[in-house]
């Protein structure tokens, strides 16, 4: 949020966290479902064990894009994070309609496409 604000982002920024009323001067909503409108993208900055639940909430609210900053999805190729990685993949693959997510990260084979002018 701080990066968006200091870079001069002109769009609306909404914070979601049930423990706070305000974050960096922005009103904080207790849940994604409480947002006043559907946003273009959600940035998930939560523990890996809750990240998929947050994505479920975002998709249910009509949000079509997400960036997950969480670690703990089996980046080392083993451990309990692999099950989280499978759940994350199934969430992405289950999306229908115009939403075509591009997962990225240490275990992803995809790389983002840079739009013209970016």
N, C-alpha and C positions, 0 to 999 in steps of 0.2 A: 504494500500500500504506500509506503513511504517513497519508493522508487517511482510509482505512478504519479504521486502528488508532486514530487520535486522535478519530475521530467515535464510537467505541464500538461498532463493528461486532462482533457476537457470533459470526458464522460463522467457518468455517475459511478461512484465507488461505494460499495456496500460491504460492511464488515459483518460477519456472522460468528458469534460466540455466546453461548448461554450464560457465561460468567461475567460479562462486561456490558455496560450501557453505552460505552464509547471507546473507540480505538483510534488513536492519532487524529482526533477531531471529527471522526465520522461516527454517526449513530451506529450502534451495534445491535443487530437483530438476534434473537435467541435461536432461530433455526432458518434454514433456507426457505422453508414454506412461508415464513413470515415476511419475506422480502416484498416490497411494494410493487415490484414488477419483475418480469423475467429478464435476466441479464444475459449478455453474450457469452461470457466465460466465467467459470469458477476456478479459483486457485485453491487447491486443497493443501493446507499446511497443518496437518494433524498427524498423530501417530499412525503407523501403517495398519494397526489393528482396527482403526476406525475409518480409514480413508475410503474403503469400499462402501461403507454405510453412507458416508457423505456424498459419494457419487450417486448412489441410489436416490438420495434426497434431491440432488441437483437434477437428475434426469426426470424425476417425477414432477419437478417444478418447471420443466420445459427448457432447461439450460442445455445448450447443444455442444458446448466445448468445455474441456476441463484440463487443468494442468495439475498434476499430482507431484508435490515436492517431497513426499514422504520416502524415507528409506525403510528397508525391512521387507522387501518383496523377493527375497532369495537371491540377492545380488551376488553372493558367493557361490551360488549353484547348489546350495543344500540348506537344510534347516526348515523351521516352521514358516519362513517367509515364502517358500515355494507354493504352499497352499493359498496364501494371500495373492500371489502372482497369478495363479490359475483363476481365482475369483475375479481379479481385476480384468484379466483377459476375457473371461466369459461376460462380464458387464459390458465391455467394449464391443464384443462380437454380437451381443444380443440387441444392440441398437439398430432400429430400423428407420426408414424414412431418409430424409436428406442429411442426417447427421452421420458423418463418416470420420470417426475419431482417428487420430494418428498417435498412438502411444509411443512415448520416447523414454529412454532411460538406459541404464547399464545393461539390461537384459533384452532390450529392444533391437531389432534389426533395422527398424525404420529410422530415417532422419527427417527432420522437418523440411518442408518446402518453403523457401523464402519467397514471399510475395514481392512482386515488382514494387519498387519504391520503398522497401523496408530497409 
